[in-house]
């Protein structure tokens, strides 16, 4: 009787440890928000481009006005204008990189 009880508990222990092997793997959920992420990224980038275009147009207008008022300082004004335009364009390019990384 003692051998039968040991055999029974050994069999139950083996069956209990083997149960997770028969379990099914969890099915990963489908990412249904990929389209919404793309739309949001496009809208965000459009806002960044719009802001950059506004800033560049204001810099250009101010540089033209400054050169018209003081033609002797037009070289310095043009240098500062080009630097400002490059910085604004770099911000727009950074926004584009973030759109590609996050989407």
PEFENQUI-V971835 format. One record per residue. N is the residue number from 1. RES is the residue in one small letter. PHI is phi as a letter, one per 20 degrees, with the letter a starting at -180 (NA if undefined). OMEGA is omega in whole degrees, -180 to 180 (NA if undefined). BURIAL is I if it has 24 or more other C-alpha atoms within 12 Angstrom, else O. Layout:
# PEFENQUI-V971835
N,RES,PHI,OMEGA,BURIAL ; N,RES,PHI,OMEGA,BURIAL
This chain:
# PEFENQUI-V971835
1,x,NA,-179,O ; 2,x,f,179,O ; 3,x,f,179,O ; 4,x,f,179,O ; 5,x,f,178,O ; 6,x,f,178,O ; 7,x,f,-180,O ; 8,x,f,180,O ; 9,x,f,177,O ; 10,x,f,179,O ; 11,x,f,179,O ; 12,x,f,179,O ; 13,x,f,178,O ; 14,x,f,180,O ; 15,x,f,180,O ; 16,x,f,179,O ; 17,x,f,180,O ; 18,x,e,-178,O ; 19,x,f,180,O ; 20,x,f,179,O ; 21,x,f,-177,O ; 22,x,e,-179,O ; 23,x,f,179,O ; 24,x,e,177,O ; 25,x,f,179,O ; 26,x,f,-179,O ; 27,x,e,179,O ; 28,x,f,-179,O ; 29,x,f,179,O ; 30,x,f,179,O ; 31,x,e,-177,O ; 32,x,e,-176,O ; 33,x,e,-179,O ; 34,x,f,179,O ; 35,x,f,179,O ; 36,x,f,177,O ; 37,x,f,-180,O ; 38,x,f,179,O ; 39,x,f,179,O ; 40,x,f,178,O ; 41,x,f,178,O ; 42,x,f,179,O ; 43,x,f,179,O ; 44,x,f,178,O ; 45,x,f,178,I ; 46,x,f,177,O ; 47,x,f,179,O ; 48,x,f,180,I ; 49,x,f,179,O ; 50,x,f,178,O ; 51,x,f,178,O ; 52,x,f,179,I ; 53,x,f,177,O ; 54,x,f,-180,O ; 55,x,f,180,O ; 56,x,f,180,I ; 57,x,f,178,O ; 58,x,f,177,O ; 59,x,f,179,I ; 60,x,f,-180,O ; 61,x,f,180,O ; 62,x,f,179,O ; 63,x,f,178,I ; 64,x,f,179,O ; 65,x,f,179,O ; 66,x,f,178,O ; 67,x,f,178,O ; 68,x,f,-180,O ; 69,x,f,-177,O ; 70,x,c,-177,O ; 71,x,f,-180,O ; 72,x,f,-179,O ; 73,x,e,-175,O ; 74,x,f,179,O ; 75,x,f,178,O ; 76,x,f,180,O ; 77,x,f,-180,I ; 78,x,f,178,I ; 79,x,f,180,O ; 80,x,f,178,O ; 81,x,f,180,I ; 82,x,f,177,O ; 83,x,f,178,O ; 84,x,f,178,O ; 85,x,f,179,I ; 86,x,f,179,O ; 87,x,f,179,O ; 88,x,f,180,I ; 89,x,f,178,I ; 90,x,f,177,O ; 91,x,f,177,O ; 92,x,f,178,I ; 93,x,f,175,O ; 94,x,f,177,O ; 95,x,f,178,I ; 96,x,f,178,O ; 97,x,f,180,O ; 98,x,f,178,O ; 99,x,f,-179,O ; 100,x,f,-178,O ; 101,x,f,-174,O ; 102,x,e,-178,O ; 103,x,e,NA,O
